């Protein structure tokens, strides 16, 4: 099992899964996104469990924010 910590969250992936943590902090991505020509958005973790699946994970830690505000947003969310 592969274990990665992002913010204060822990993510676990099977050993056969290809994982790239801190993707948006890698030098090749920061150079690419810094050009602003492509308007690249990053993600925290990239995981590839098999030949046809790709996970782009953007980790968020809301434990430090206002819980009542988060609850209000969730109640008012209408989805895509």
HTML snippet that shows the backbone in 3Dmol.js (N, CA, C, O; Angstrom):
<script src="https://3Dmol.org/build/3Dmol-min.js"></script>
<div id="view" style="width:600px;height:400px;position:relative"></div>
<script>
const pdb = `
ATOM      1  N   UNK A   1       0.843  -1.174   0.000  1.00  0.00           N
ATOM      2  CA  UNK A   1       0.000   0.000   0.000  1.00  0.00           C
ATOM      3  C   UNK A   1       0.895   1.246   0.000  1.00  0.00           C
ATOM      4  O   UNK A   1       1.849   1.341   0.772  1.00  0.00           O
ATOM      5  N   UNK A   2       0.569   2.188  -0.873  1.00  0.00           N
ATOM      6  CA  UNK A   2       1.276   3.472  -0.929  1.00  0.00           C
ATOM      7  C   UNK A   2       0.464   4.510  -0.153  1.00  0.00           C
ATOM      8  O   UNK A   2      -0.750   4.607  -0.331  1.00  0.00           O
ATOM      9  N   UNK A   3       1.118   5.273   0.693  1.00  0.00           N
ATOM     10  CA  UNK A   3       0.438   6.270   1.507  1.00  0.00           C
ATOM     11  C   UNK A   3       1.046   7.640   1.256  1.00  0.00           C
ATOM     12  O   UNK A   3       2.266   7.802   1.255  1.00  0.00           O
ATOM     13  N   UNK A   4       0.170   8.634   1.041  1.00  0.00           N
ATOM     14  CA  UNK A   4       0.611  10.007   0.806  1.00  0.00           C
ATOM     15  C   UNK A   4      -0.213  10.947   1.671  1.00  0.00           C
ATOM     16  O   UNK A   4      -1.414  10.751   1.854  1.00  0.00           O
ATOM     17  N   UNK A   5       0.444  11.965   2.196  1.00  0.00           N
ATOM     18  CA  UNK A   5      -0.267  12.978   2.970  1.00  0.00           C
ATOM     19  C   UNK A   5      -0.329  14.264   2.154  1.00  0.00           C
ATOM     20  O   UNK A   5       0.680  14.723   1.620  1.00  0.00           O
ATOM     21  N   UNK A   6      -1.500  14.826   2.067  1.00  0.00           N
ATOM     22  CA  UNK A   6      -1.719  16.096   1.369  1.00  0.00           C
ATOM     23  C   UNK A   6      -2.532  16.975   2.300  1.00  0.00           C
ATOM     24  O   UNK A   6      -3.630  16.600   2.710  1.00  0.00           O
ATOM     25  N   UNK A   7      -1.999  18.143   2.637  1.00  0.00           N
ATOM     26  CA  UNK A   7      -2.583  18.985   3.675  1.00  0.00           C
ATOM     27  C   UNK A   7      -2.613  18.142   4.943  1.00  0.00           C
ATOM     28  O   UNK A   7      -1.557  17.696   5.393  1.00  0.00           O
ATOM     29  N   UNK A   8      -3.759  17.910   5.525  1.00  0.00           N
ATOM     30  CA  UNK A   8      -3.812  17.054   6.722  1.00  0.00           C
ATOM     31  C   UNK A   8      -4.531  15.740   6.437  1.00  0.00           C
ATOM     32  O   UNK A   8      -4.871  15.001   7.362  1.00  0.00           O
ATOM     33  N   UNK A   9      -4.763  15.449   5.160  1.00  0.00           N
ATOM     34  CA  UNK A   9      -5.452  14.223   4.758  1.00  0.00           C
ATOM     35  C   UNK A   9      -4.450  13.169   4.307  1.00  0.00           C
ATOM     36  O   UNK A   9      -3.404  13.491   3.744  1.00  0.00           O
ATOM     37  N   UNK A  10      -4.780  11.913   4.560  1.00  0.00           N
ATOM     38  CA  UNK A  10      -3.930  10.802   4.151  1.00  0.00           C
ATOM     39  C   UNK A  10      -4.655  10.024   3.053  1.00  0.00           C
ATOM     40  O   UNK A  10      -5.828   9.681   3.195  1.00  0.00           O
ATOM     41  N   UNK A  11      -3.951   9.751   1.967  1.00  0.00           N
ATOM     42  CA  UNK A  11      -4.491   9.014   0.831  1.00  0.00           C
ATOM     43  C   UNK A  11      -3.707   7.723   0.684  1.00  0.00           C
ATOM     44  O   UNK A  11      -2.478   7.723   0.754  1.00  0.00           O
ATOM     45  N   UNK A  12      -4.420   6.620   0.479  1.00  0.00           N
ATOM     46  CA  UNK A  12      -3.782   5.320   0.307  1.00  0.00           C
ATOM     47  C   UNK A  12      -4.164   4.749  -1.058  1.00  0.00           C
ATOM     48  O   UNK A  12      -5.317   4.818  -1.483  1.00  0.00           O
ATOM     49  N   UNK A  13      -3.164   4.185  -1.729  1.00  0.00           N
ATOM     50  CA  UNK A  13      -3.359   3.589  -3.042  1.00  0.00           C
ATOM     51  C   UNK A  13      -2.703   2.219  -3.057  1.00  0.00           C
ATOM     52  O   UNK A  13      -1.692   2.012  -2.385  1.00  0.00           O
ATOM     53  N   UNK A  14      -3.264   1.278  -3.815  1.00  0.00           N
ATOM     54  CA  UNK A  14      -2.635  -0.041  -3.941  1.00  0.00           C
ATOM     55  C   UNK A  14      -1.242   0.095  -4.557  1.00  0.00           C
ATOM     56  O   UNK A  14      -0.975   1.048  -5.289  1.00  0.00           O
ATOM     57  N   UNK A  15      -0.369  -0.844  -4.265  1.00  0.00           N
ATOM     58  CA  UNK A  15       1.003  -0.810  -4.777  1.00  0.00           C
ATOM     59  C   UNK A  15       1.069  -0.799  -6.299  1.00  0.00           C
ATOM     60  O   UNK A  15       1.988  -0.211  -6.869  1.00  0.00           O
ATOM     61  N   UNK A  16       0.107  -1.443  -6.969  1.00  0.00           N
ATOM     62  CA  UNK A  16       0.148  -1.499  -8.435  1.00  0.00           C
ATOM     63  C   UNK A  16      -0.336  -0.202  -9.090  1.00  0.00           C
ATOM     64  O   UNK A  16      -0.269  -0.074 -10.313  1.00  0.00           O
ATOM     65  N   UNK A  17      -0.810   0.734  -8.322  1.00  0.00           N
ATOM     66  CA  UNK A  17      -1.294   2.013  -8.844  1.00  0.00           C
ATOM     67  C   UNK A  17      -0.118   2.983  -9.021  1.00  0.00           C
ATOM     68  O   UNK A  17       0.699   3.149  -8.115  1.00  0.00           O
ATOM     69  N   UNK A  18      -0.041   3.618 -10.188  1.00  0.00           N
ATOM     70  CA  UNK A  18       0.979   4.652 -10.422  1.00  0.00           C
ATOM     71  C   UNK A  18       0.453   5.950  -9.813  1.00  0.00           C
ATOM     72  O   UNK A  18      -0.642   6.401 -10.150  1.00  0.00           O
ATOM     73  N   UNK A  19       1.236   6.548  -8.917  1.00  0.00           N
ATOM     74  CA  UNK A  19       0.780   7.752  -8.210  1.00  0.00           C
ATOM     75  C   UNK A  19       1.848   8.835  -8.298  1.00  0.00           C
ATOM     76  O   UNK A  19       3.035   8.567  -8.117  1.00  0.00           O
ATOM     77  N   UNK A  20       1.415  10.055  -8.575  1.00  0.00           N
ATOM     78  CA  UNK A  20       2.311  11.205  -8.584  1.00  0.00           C
ATOM     79  C   UNK A  20       1.738  12.259  -7.627  1.00  0.00           C
ATOM     80  O   UNK A  20       0.870  13.042  -8.012  1.00  0.00           O
ATOM     81  N   UNK A  21       2.226  12.276  -6.378  1.00  0.00           N
ATOM     82  CA  UNK A  21       1.745  13.281  -5.430  1.00  0.00           C
ATOM     83  C   UNK A  21       2.385  14.643  -5.718  1.00  0.00           C
ATOM     84  O   UNK A  21       3.428  14.725  -6.365  1.00  0.00           O
ATOM     85  N   UNK A  22       1.749  15.698  -5.232  1.00  0.00           N
ATOM     86  CA  UNK A  22       2.249  17.073  -5.402  1.00  0.00           C
ATOM     87  C   UNK A  22       2.496  17.419  -6.862  1.00  0.00           C
ATOM     88  O   UNK A  22       3.479  18.083  -7.189  1.00  0.00           O
ATOM     89  N   UNK A  23       1.606  16.969  -7.740  1.00  0.00           N
ATOM     90  CA  UNK A  23       1.791  17.192  -9.173  1.00  0.00           C
ATOM     91  C   UNK A  23       1.948  18.671  -9.508  1.00  0.00           C
ATOM     92  O   UNK A  23       2.814  19.030 -10.306  1.00  0.00           O
ATOM     93  N   UNK A  24       1.130  19.532  -8.916  1.00  0.00           N
ATOM     94  CA  UNK A  24       1.192  20.947  -9.274  1.00  0.00           C
ATOM     95  C   UNK A  24       2.387  21.682  -8.665  1.00  0.00           C
ATOM     96  O   UNK A  24       2.539  22.889  -8.852  1.00  0.00           O
ATOM     97  N   UNK A  25       3.236  20.951  -7.936  1.00  0.00           N
ATOM     98  CA  UNK A  25       4.476  21.541  -7.410  1.00  0.00           C
ATOM     99  C   UNK A  25       5.712  21.036  -8.151  1.00  0.00           C
ATOM    100  O   UNK A  25       6.827  21.483  -7.881  1.00  0.00           O
ATOM    101  N   UNK A  26       5.517  20.116  -9.074  1.00  0.00           N
ATOM    102  CA  UNK A  26       6.648  19.576  -9.844  1.00  0.00           C
ATOM    103  C   UNK A  26       7.207  20.643 -10.778  1.00  0.00           C
ATOM    104  O   UNK A  26       6.440  21.411 -11.359  1.00  0.00           O
ATOM    105  N   UNK A  27       8.535  20.706 -10.935  1.00  0.00           N
ATOM    106  CA  UNK A  27       9.153  21.750 -11.767  1.00  0.00           C
ATOM    107  C   UNK A  27       8.623  21.812 -13.193  1.00  0.00           C
ATOM    108  O   UNK A  27       8.429  22.902 -13.732  1.00  0.00           O
ATOM    109  N   UNK A  28       8.383  20.649 -13.816  1.00  0.00           N
ATOM    110  CA  UNK A  28       7.897  20.697 -15.199  1.00  0.00           C
ATOM    111  C   UNK A  28       6.506  21.307 -15.278  1.00  0.00           C
ATOM    112  O   UNK A  28       6.181  21.970 -16.263  1.00  0.00           O
ATOM    113  N   UNK A  29       5.677  21.095 -14.254  1.00  0.00           N
ATOM    114  CA  UNK A  29       4.339  21.682 -14.290  1.00  0.00           C
ATOM    115  C   UNK A  29       4.378  23.175 -13.973  1.00  0.00           C
ATOM    116  O   UNK A  29       3.693  23.961 -14.627  1.00  0.00           O
ATOM    117  N   UNK A  30       5.165  23.574 -12.983  1.00  0.00           N
ATOM    118  CA  UNK A  30       5.210  24.997 -12.636  1.00  0.00           C
ATOM    119  C   UNK A  30       5.777  25.824 -13.777  1.00  0.00           C
ATOM    120  O   UNK A  30       5.348  26.956 -13.996  1.00  0.00           O
ATOM    121  N   UNK A  31       6.741  25.269 -14.506  1.00  0.00           N
ATOM    122  CA  UNK A  31       7.278  25.981 -15.668  1.00  0.00           C
ATOM    123  C   UNK A  31       6.221  26.095 -16.763  1.00  0.00           C
ATOM    124  O   UNK A  31       6.064  27.150 -17.379  1.00  0.00           O
ATOM    125  N   UNK A  32       5.502  25.009 -16.999  1.00  0.00           N
ATOM    126  CA  UNK A  32       4.455  24.987 -18.016  1.00  0.00           C
ATOM    127  C   UNK A  32       3.306  25.931 -17.650  1.00  0.00           C
ATOM    128  O   UNK A  32       2.853  26.711 -18.487  1.00  0.00           O
ATOM    129  N   UNK A  33       2.844  25.861 -16.421  1.00  0.00           N
ATOM    130  CA  UNK A  33       1.715  26.693 -16.014  1.00  0.00           C
ATOM    131  C   UNK A  33       2.125  28.153 -15.864  1.00  0.00           C
ATOM    132  O   UNK A  33       1.292  29.048 -16.003  1.00  0.00           O
ATOM    133  N   UNK A  34       3.384  28.395 -15.586  1.00  0.00           N
ATOM    134  CA  UNK A  34       3.870  29.766 -15.450  1.00  0.00           C
ATOM    135  C   UNK A  34       3.896  30.519 -16.759  1.00  0.00           C
ATOM    136  O   UNK A  34       3.927  31.750 -16.763  1.00  0.00           O
ATOM    137  N   UNK A  35       3.884  29.800 -17.879  1.00  0.00           N
ATOM    138  CA  UNK A  35       3.905  30.449 -19.194  1.00  0.00           C
ATOM    139  C   UNK A  35       2.597  31.174 -19.482  1.00  0.00           C
ATOM    140  O   UNK A  35       2.565  32.098 -20.293  1.00  0.00           O
ATOM    141  N   UNK A  36       1.525  30.763 -18.826  1.00  0.00           N
ATOM    142  CA  UNK A  36       0.191  31.360 -18.985  1.00  0.00           C
ATOM    143  C   UNK A  36      -0.368  31.260 -20.398  1.00  0.00           C
ATOM    144  O   UNK A  36      -1.487  31.709 -20.644  1.00  0.00           O
ATOM    145  N   UNK A  37       0.364  30.696 -21.309  1.00  0.00           N
ATOM    146  CA  UNK A  37      -0.139  30.551 -22.676  1.00  0.00           C
ATOM    147  C   UNK A  37      -1.190  29.454 -22.760  1.00  0.00           C
ATOM    148  O   UNK A  37      -2.071  29.497 -23.618  1.00  0.00           O
ATOM    149  N   UNK A  38      -1.097  28.481 -21.877  1.00  0.00           N
ATOM    150  CA  UNK A  38      -2.041  27.363 -21.939  1.00  0.00           C
ATOM    151  C   UNK A  38      -3.080  27.412 -20.822  1.00  0.00           C
ATOM    152  O   UNK A  38      -4.013  26.609 -20.813  1.00  0.00           O
ATOM    153  N   UNK A  39      -2.931  28.334 -19.890  1.00  0.00           N
ATOM    154  CA  UNK A  39      -3.863  28.461 -18.757  1.00  0.00           C
ATOM    155  C   UNK A  39      -4.050  27.137 -18.031  1.00  0.00           C
ATOM    156  O   UNK A  39      -5.177  26.715 -17.774  1.00  0.00           O
ATOM    157  N   UNK A  40      -2.954  26.492 -17.706  1.00  0.00           N
ATOM    158  CA  UNK A  40      -2.994  25.172 -17.070  1.00  0.00           C
ATOM    159  C   UNK A  40      -3.447  25.271 -15.618  1.00  0.00           C
ATOM    160  O   UNK A  40      -3.059  26.184 -14.888  1.00  0.00           O
ATOM    161  N   UNK A  41      -4.259  24.332 -15.226  1.00  0.00           N
ATOM    162  CA  UNK A  41      -4.678  24.187 -13.838  1.00  0.00           C
ATOM    163  C   UNK A  41      -4.045  22.914 -13.309  1.00  0.00           C
ATOM    164  O   UNK A  41      -3.959  21.913 -14.021  1.00  0.00           O
ATOM    165  N   UNK A  42      -3.608  22.951 -12.078  1.00  0.00           N
ATOM    166  CA  UNK A  42      -2.951  21.794 -11.496  1.00  0.00           C
ATOM    167  C   UNK A  42      -3.887  20.957 -10.658  1.00  0.00           C
ATOM    168  O   UNK A  42      -5.066  21.276 -10.505  1.00  0.00           O
ATOM    169  N   UNK A  43      -3.356  19.902 -10.127  1.00  0.00           N
ATOM    170  CA  UNK A  43      -4.066  19.078  -9.160  1.00  0.00           C
ATOM    171  C   UNK A  43      -3.015  18.535  -8.202  1.00  0.00           C
ATOM    172  O   UNK A  43      -1.826  18.498  -8.519  1.00  0.00           O
ATOM    173  N   UNK A  44      -3.467  18.118  -7.041  1.00  0.00           N
ATOM    174  CA  UNK A  44      -2.527  17.692  -6.011  1.00  0.00           C
ATOM    175  C   UNK A  44      -1.958  16.294  -6.245  1.00  0.00           C
ATOM    176  O   UNK A  44      -0.767  16.062  -6.038  1.00  0.00           O
ATOM    177  N   UNK A  45      -2.801  15.377  -6.672  1.00  0.00           N
ATOM    178  CA  UNK A  45      -2.362  13.989  -6.847  1.00  0.00           C
ATOM    179  C   UNK A  45      -2.906  13.447  -8.164  1.00  0.00           C
ATOM    180  O   UNK A  45      -4.075  13.651  -8.492  1.00  0.00           O
ATOM    181  N   UNK A  46      -2.064  12.768  -8.903  1.00  0.00           N
ATOM    182  CA  UNK A  46      -2.497  12.025 -10.085  1.00  0.00           C
ATOM    183  C   UNK A  46      -2.325  10.546  -9.754  1.00  0.00           C
ATOM    184  O   UNK A  46      -1.272  10.121  -9.281  1.00  0.00           O
ATOM    185  N   UNK A  47      -3.373   9.773 -10.009  1.00  0.00           N
ATOM    186  CA  UNK A  47      -3.312   8.331  -9.762  1.00  0.00           C
ATOM    187  C   UNK A  47      -3.813   7.591 -10.997  1.00  0.00           C
ATOM    188  O   UNK A  47      -4.844   7.944 -11.569  1.00  0.00           O
ATOM    189  N   UNK A  48      -3.071   6.560 -11.401  1.00  0.00           N
ATOM    190  CA  UNK A  48      -3.437   5.743 -12.561  1.00  0.00           C
ATOM    191  C   UNK A  48      -3.474   4.283 -12.085  1.00  0.00           C
ATOM    192  O   UNK A  48      -2.434   3.630 -12.003  1.00  0.00           O
ATOM    193  N   UNK A  49      -4.667   3.776 -11.775  1.00  0.00           N
ATOM    194  CA  UNK A  49      -4.761   2.408 -11.253  1.00  0.00           C
ATOM    195  C   UNK A  49      -4.701   1.325 -12.321  1.00  0.00           C
ATOM    196  O   UNK A  49      -4.343   0.186 -12.023  1.00  0.00           O
ATOM    197  N   UNK A  50      -5.050   1.668 -13.576  1.00  0.00           N
ATOM    198  CA  UNK A  50      -5.012   0.683 -14.648  1.00  0.00           C
ATOM    199  C   UNK A  50      -4.860   1.413 -15.986  1.00  0.00           C
ATOM    200  O   UNK A  50      -4.651   2.626 -16.014  1.00  0.00           O
ATOM    201  N   UNK A  51      -4.965   0.681 -17.074  1.00  0.00           N
ATOM    202  CA  UNK A  51      -4.705   1.247 -18.400  1.00  0.00           C
ATOM    203  C   UNK A  51      -5.784   2.206 -18.890  1.00  0.00           C
ATOM    204  O   UNK A  51      -5.554   2.935 -19.855  1.00  0.00           O
ATOM    205  N   UNK A  52      -6.939   2.226 -18.263  1.00  0.00           N
ATOM    206  CA  UNK A  52      -8.051   3.042 -18.772  1.00  0.00           C
ATOM    207  C   UNK A  52      -8.589   4.066 -17.765  1.00  0.00           C
ATOM    208  O   UNK A  52      -9.559   4.764 -18.062  1.00  0.00           O
ATOM    209  N   UNK A  53      -7.979   4.165 -16.592  1.00  0.00           N
ATOM    210  CA  UNK A  53      -8.505   5.041 -15.550  1.00  0.00           C
ATOM    211  C   UNK A  53      -7.450   6.039 -15.098  1.00  0.00           C
ATOM    212  O   UNK A  53      -6.291   5.686 -14.880  1.00  0.00           O
ATOM    213  N   UNK A  54      -7.870   7.283 -14.964  1.00  0.00           N
ATOM    214  CA  UNK A  54      -6.999   8.358 -14.479  1.00  0.00           C
ATOM    215  C   UNK A  54      -7.765   9.147 -13.437  1.00  0.00           C
ATOM    216  O   UNK A  54      -8.883   9.596 -13.694  1.00  0.00           O
ATOM    217  N   UNK A  55      -7.175   9.321 -12.262  1.00  0.00           N
ATOM    218  CA  UNK A  55      -7.775  10.138 -11.214  1.00  0.00           C
ATOM    219  C   UNK A  55      -6.947  11.401 -11.045  1.00  0.00           C
ATOM    220  O   UNK A  55      -5.730  11.338 -10.866  1.00  0.00           O
ATOM    221  N   UNK A  56      -7.610  12.541 -11.101  1.00  0.00           N
ATOM    222  CA  UNK A  56      -6.994  13.833 -10.806  1.00  0.00           C
ATOM    223  C   UNK A  56      -7.609  14.305  -9.497  1.00  0.00           C
ATOM    224  O   UNK A  56      -8.801  14.606  -9.438  1.00  0.00           O
ATOM    225  N   UNK A  57      -6.806  14.369  -8.461  1.00  0.00           N
ATOM    226  CA  UNK A  57      -7.329  14.645  -7.119  1.00  0.00           C
ATOM    227  C   UNK A  57      -6.870  16.023  -6.661  1.00  0.00           C
ATOM    228  O   UNK A  57      -5.672  16.301  -6.607  1.00  0.00           O
ATOM    229  N   UNK A  58      -7.814  16.867  -6.338  1.00  0.00           N
ATOM    230  CA  UNK A  58      -7.543  18.180  -5.761  1.00  0.00           C
ATOM    231  C   UNK A  58      -7.979  18.100  -4.303  1.00  0.00           C
ATOM    232  O   UNK A  58      -9.174  18.088  -4.007  1.00  0.00           O
ATOM    233  N   UNK A  59      -7.013  18.047  -3.399  1.00  0.00           N
ATOM    234  CA  UNK A  59      -7.301  17.878  -1.980  1.00  0.00           C
ATOM    235  C   UNK A  59      -7.677  19.210  -1.351  1.00  0.00           C
ATOM    236  O   UNK A  59      -7.053  20.237  -1.618  1.00  0.00           O
ATOM    237  N   UNK A  60      -8.688  19.177  -0.525  1.00  0.00           N
ATOM    238  CA  UNK A  60      -9.116  20.362   0.215  1.00  0.00           C
ATOM    239  C   UNK A  60      -9.252  19.993   1.683  1.00  0.00           C
ATOM    240  O   UNK A  60      -9.728  18.910   2.023  1.00  0.00           O
ATOM    241  N   UNK A  61      -8.832  20.896   2.537  1.00  0.00           N
ATOM    242  CA  UNK A  61      -8.961  20.698   3.974  1.00  0.00           C
ATOM    243  C   UNK A  61      -9.813  21.835   4.520  1.00  0.00           C
ATOM    244  O   UNK A  61      -9.348  22.968   4.642  1.00  0.00           O
ATOM    245  N   UNK A  62     -11.050  21.529   4.842  1.00  0.00           N
ATOM    246  CA  UNK A  62     -11.967  22.542   5.349  1.00  0.00           C
ATOM    247  C   UNK A  62     -12.054  22.536   6.870  1.00  0.00           C
ATOM    248  O   UNK A  62     -12.888  23.241   7.439  1.00  0.00           O
ATOM    249  N   UNK A  63     -11.226  21.767   7.527  1.00  0.00           N
ATOM    250  CA  UNK A  63     -11.315  21.669   8.982  1.00  0.00           C
ATOM    251  C   UNK A  63     -10.956  22.981   9.679  1.00  0.00           C
ATOM    252  O   UNK A  63     -11.374  23.207  10.815  1.00  0.00           O
ATOM    253  N   UNK A  64     -10.201  23.831   9.028  1.00  0.00           N
ATOM    254  CA  UNK A  64      -9.793  25.089   9.643  1.00  0.00           C
ATOM    255  C   UNK A  64     -10.754  26.238   9.356  1.00  0.00           C
ATOM    256  O   UNK A  64     -10.639  27.307   9.957  1.00  0.00           O
ATOM    257  N   UNK A  65     -11.690  26.029   8.454  1.00  0.00           N
ATOM    258  CA  UNK A  65     -12.596  27.107   8.067  1.00  0.00           C
ATOM    259  C   UNK A  65     -13.848  27.114   8.941  1.00  0.00           C
ATOM    260  O   UNK A  65     -13.958  26.346   9.897  1.00  0.00           O
ATOM    261  N   UNK A  66     -14.762  27.970   8.605  1.00  0.00           N
ATOM    262  CA  UNK A  66     -15.986  28.141   9.357  1.00  0.00           C
ATOM    263  C   UNK A  66     -16.958  26.993   9.061  1.00  0.00           C
ATOM    264  O   UNK A  66     -17.509  26.943   7.962  1.00  0.00           O
ATOM    265  N   UNK A  67     -17.185  26.074  10.001  1.00  0.00           N
ATOM    266  CA  UNK A  67     -18.047  24.921   9.732  1.00  0.00           C
ATOM    267  C   UNK A  67     -19.475  25.317   9.347  1.00  0.00           C
ATOM    268  O   UNK A  67     -20.072  24.679   8.480  1.00  0.00           O
ATOM    269  N   UNK A  68     -20.021  26.337   9.963  1.00  0.00           N
ATOM    270  CA  UNK A  68     -21.399  26.716   9.641  1.00  0.00           C
ATOM    271  C   UNK A  68     -21.496  27.264   8.220  1.00  0.00           C
ATOM    272  O   UNK A  68     -22.508  27.051   7.552  1.00  0.00           O
ATOM    273  N   UNK A  69     -20.481  27.955   7.750  1.00  0.00           N
ATOM    274  CA  UNK A  69     -20.469  28.466   6.373  1.00  0.00           C
ATOM    275  C   UNK A  69     -20.378  27.303   5.386  1.00  0.00           C
ATOM    276  O   UNK A  69     -21.053  27.314   4.357  1.00  0.00           O
ATOM    277  N   UNK A  70     -19.553  26.304   5.687  1.00  0.00           N
ATOM    278  CA  UNK A  70     -19.449  25.127   4.825  1.00  0.00           C
ATOM    279  C   UNK A  70     -20.784  24.389   4.757  1.00  0.00           C
ATOM    280  O   UNK A  70     -21.190  23.943   3.683  1.00  0.00           O
ATOM    281  N   UNK A  71     -21.462  24.258   5.882  1.00  0.00           N
ATOM    282  CA  UNK A  71     -22.747  23.585   5.917  1.00  0.00           C
ATOM    283  C   UNK A  71     -23.781  24.359   5.095  1.00  0.00           C
ATOM    284  O   UNK A  71     -24.574  23.751   4.376  1.00  0.00           O
ATOM    285  N   UNK A  72     -23.781  25.668   5.191  1.00  0.00           N
ATOM    286  CA  UNK A  72     -24.700  26.494   4.406  1.00  0.00           C
ATOM    287  C   UNK A  72     -24.459  26.285   2.913  1.00  0.00           C
ATOM    288  O   UNK A  72     -25.411  26.145   2.146  1.00  0.00           O
ATOM    289  N   UNK A  73     -23.210  26.264   2.505  1.00  0.00           N
ATOM    290  CA  UNK A  73     -22.886  26.052   1.086  1.00  0.00           C
ATOM    291  C   UNK A  73     -23.356  24.691   0.603  1.00  0.00           C
ATOM    292  O   UNK A  73     -23.895  24.571  -0.497  1.00  0.00           O
ATOM    293  N   UNK A  74     -23.153  23.653   1.432  1.00  0.00           N
ATOM    294  CA  UNK A  74     -23.591  22.310   1.048  1.00  0.00           C
ATOM    295  C   UNK A  74     -25.118  22.239   0.916  1.00  0.00           C
ATOM    296  O   UNK A  74     -25.636  21.607  -0.004  1.00  0.00           O
ATOM    297  N   UNK A  75     -25.822  22.879   1.825  1.00  0.00           N
ATOM    298  CA  UNK A  75     -27.282  22.860   1.761  1.00  0.00           C
ATOM    299  C   UNK A  75     -27.813  23.589   0.555  1.00  0.00           C
ATOM    300  O   UNK A  75     -28.856  23.210   0.022  1.00  0.00           O
ATOM    301  N   UNK A  76     -27.127  24.631   0.103  1.00  0.00           N
ATOM    302  CA  UNK A  76     -27.584  25.431  -1.032  1.00  0.00           C
ATOM    303  C   UNK A  76     -27.058  24.931  -2.378  1.00  0.00           C
ATOM    304  O   UNK A  76     -27.445  25.453  -3.424  1.00  0.00           O
ATOM    305  N   UNK A  77     -26.187  23.934  -2.360  1.00  0.00           N
ATOM    306  CA  UNK A  77     -25.587  23.443  -3.602  1.00  0.00           C
ATOM    307  C   UNK A  77     -26.618  22.720  -4.435  1.00  0.00           C
ATOM    308  O   UNK A  77     -27.356  21.882  -3.916  1.00  0.00           O
ATOM    309  N   UNK A  78     -26.684  23.027  -5.718  1.00  0.00           N
ATOM    310  CA  UNK A  78     -27.671  22.426  -6.625  1.00  0.00           C
ATOM    311  C   UNK A  78     -27.048  21.431  -7.591  1.00  0.00           C
ATOM    312  O   UNK A  78     -27.762  20.787  -8.359  1.00  0.00           O
ATOM    313  N   UNK A  79     -25.749  21.300  -7.562  1.00  0.00           N
ATOM    314  CA  UNK A  79     -25.077  20.347  -8.439  1.00  0.00           C
ATOM    315  C   UNK A  79     -24.853  20.877  -9.837  1.00  0.00           C
ATOM    316  O   UNK A  79     -25.347  21.949 -10.185  1.00  0.00           O
ATOM    317  N   UNK A  80     -24.111  20.133 -10.641  1.00  0.00           N
ATOM    318  CA  UNK A  80     -23.808  20.580 -12.001  1.00  0.00           C
ATOM    319  C   UNK A  80     -25.031  20.522 -12.913  1.00  0.00           C
ATOM    320  O   UNK A  80     -24.940  20.866 -14.091  1.00  0.00           O
TER     321      UNK A  80
END
`;
const viewer = $3Dmol.createViewer("view");
viewer.addModel(pdb, "pdb");
viewer.setStyle({}, {cartoon: {color: "spectrum"}});
viewer.zoomTo();
viewer.render();
</script>
